[in-house]
Structure formats: structure tokens, C-alpha cells
Amino acid sequence: MSESSRPAEPRVRVLFAIGHLGGGGAERQLLEIVKRIDRTRFEPLIYLSLRAGELLSDVPDDVPVFAYQDANEKNWRKTWLARLRLGALDRSRHLAEVLRTERVDVIYERTFNMTLDVAAATRLRPTPRVAAVVADPEVECGNRGPLLEGIRRLRGRRAYHAAAMVVANSQGLKERVSRYFDLPPERIEVLPNLIDAAVLDARMVESGPELDPNRLHLVTVGRIDANKGQQVVLEAIANHLDEDLRSRIQWHVIGQGEDEAALRERVARLGLGGAVRIEGFQPNPYAWYRAADLLILPSFTEGSPNVLVEAAACGLPVLSTDCPSGPRELLEEGRWGRLVPVGDAEAIAAGIREFVADPEAWRARATAAREVFRARHEATGLVRRLEGVLLRVAERSPLGRG
């Protein structure tokens, strides 16, 4: 049989699973992978718990989206179960049915809660899994309170041990996952977050914010909650910077979250409306990276913060907390940006004072960092590496390909 007359190899059907498609880093990364995966070898599908989020409109036209919410809203019994917080088994059954009817070959799941759901579903319909870890596992297990931490840790351990492969977006996160879940390091592959320099450059020059030219502009981007540390930056500005310096800067908080109202209330109570602006969700953070002077990343924990990667790749100077994993590795021990202790308002204030005293020195370092980050996180090569993982894992399917 000639080469041209051989039947084409069936494409690998990959289900990309995540809770929703909000504007967070995990959601944007998953969608960028879906857009770039090789359509000649893969057929991507998306599974969501909730059909919600700012990025839903960015899903490519050739990618079907399935959501538990769709079935949930059509059946009063399922809504009742969900309200009683008894919907985990129901979600697993729904996902297992999607795996069966769509003949999924391999699953790529992102975020801890989705990993728990997918692991349960694949006990009903066996399907090999690639489990992506993007956040500190201790925080993920402990964020529902101490009573549930042990249960979530046990469930997480079982889920990751059952995965065909685990991928972490930094070496530091790989080490934490390995220790916390007693997972052999060889079962975990490091795949950094990806960026597309051409996309960054195009989005940076789009219409952006109109900022006061007489101030230096500091920006923090991310979900507004206790773990992201915005309250620590506010304390630094309110209690550790003098009035003259506050008049020379403006801190812009981009994002939404459960602590947004409390942050706004505290800013108003402190009378800092001139120095602090809560900007809400912004669909194009890259225009902010072009307009701003300094990124502040005040998180208590991170996996590998996509905000830091993108800002550095846009040439923006970085002041970051030294989380247990992520920033130190990305910034190479502080070579490409300033690291300060976690939760230390005075140290953040000191970093701001240092930047204001000599912004050109910070900008020179950021210019050098720009090319380093663009090369290290280049999208095409990282997606090809993930494709190799998916192909290897798909061959292990107990149901056979297709």
C-alpha cells in the first residue's frame, strides 16, 4: 500500500477540563493551549462545571463546549442536589457520560477542584489523564477550613496518583506537590506557562488607560482575595510611605474577587482615593503593562504566576513577594526583579521607595528580562512539548484510540 493510500491516523480527542472560563491565569492558559494545539493530530473539546466567564467568547469555533451547568439547569433534581452540596457524584456521572458519548481519548484537567471531579468521573469511564497543577497544594486543600483539609488532601493524593502524568508550571511547585501528595518526582513534568510575544505586542498597543503623567503608576493584577495580598500593599501605602511619596504614585488594582468590596471600603476609609484606584476586571491587561511603571505581585502563595511572566515579557519592572514557589524561580533569585518577604508591608514600601528613587535602573533590568522571559516561555515550543505528553498518555487508554 502506498503512503498516500494509507488511512489517516485518527486524531486524538482531548477533553480540556476546568471549572469555568473566567479571566484568571489558569483559564487563559488553558484556552491558549486549545487555540494552538495541532488540529491535524488532535481534536480538542472543553468541559466546564459552569458555562461562565469572560473568555467564553474566545473559544475557537471548532471546539465544542460541554458544561455540567447545562444539564443541571434542565433538571430540577440536579439543581436540588447541587444546592444541598450533594452534587459531586452527579457531576462525576455527567462528566463520565460526556467522556463516553464523545469518545474522549485523554483528559487535560487544570485546577485542583476539577482534578477531584475528573478523577471521580474516570472511575466510571476509564480515561487516561494529564493533571495540571498550577497552585500550592497546601493552600488548595486548606482553603475550605481545617476540618476539610485532611479529606481534600487524601482525595487529592488519590487523584494525582491515579493520573497518567502530572504537570506543574514551575520546578518549585513540582517539589511541593511531590512532598505534599507523596508523589514520585518522575511522575511530574515541568511545563512553564506559555506566552505569545506577537500577541503581547499587538495587545500592548491597543487603546489603554489614560493615566496621570505626573505620577508613577504601580499595578497589581489578579483575583482580589486574602491570598493575593492586596491588603498588604494597601497597608504599605497607608502606613509606610510618607504623604509626599503617596502624592507621586498611583496604585492600580486590576481584578475582581471576594475581597473587592472590603478593599474598596478600606481605601475610602483611609482617604487614599488619590493614591489607590480599584479598576475591576480589565479585558486587556497588556495595555496596562505598557502604560504602568511597576508591577507589584504581593501574593502569599503562587504556583508560577502568569501575571509576572506576562508583565516581565512586556518589559515592565517587577516587585514581588518571595512565595514558596514561583517568583524566586522566575526572577532567578532576584536577578530580573526585586523579591521581598511574604506579607511584609514595610518591605513592599521599601521596594516602592527604591523604585521611585531610581526608576531608570529598574527599567534597564526589565528591558534585559524581557527577552529572557520571551525565550523561556515561548508558546509554540511549550505546546509541542505538551502534545508529546498527550500522545504518550493517549496510547495508554484502556478503551483503545477513537
Beta strands, then each sheet from edge to edge (+ up, - down):
strand 1: 12-18
strand 2: 42-48
strand 3: 65-67
strand 4: 106-110
strand 5: 129-133
strand 6: 165-168
strand 7: 188-190
strand 8: 216-221
strand 9: 249-254
strand 10: 276-280
strand 11: 294-297
strand 12: 318-321
strand 13: 338-340
sheet 1: 3+ 2+ 1+ 4+ 5+ 6+ 7+
sheet 2: 10+ 9+ 8+ 11+ 12+ 13+
end
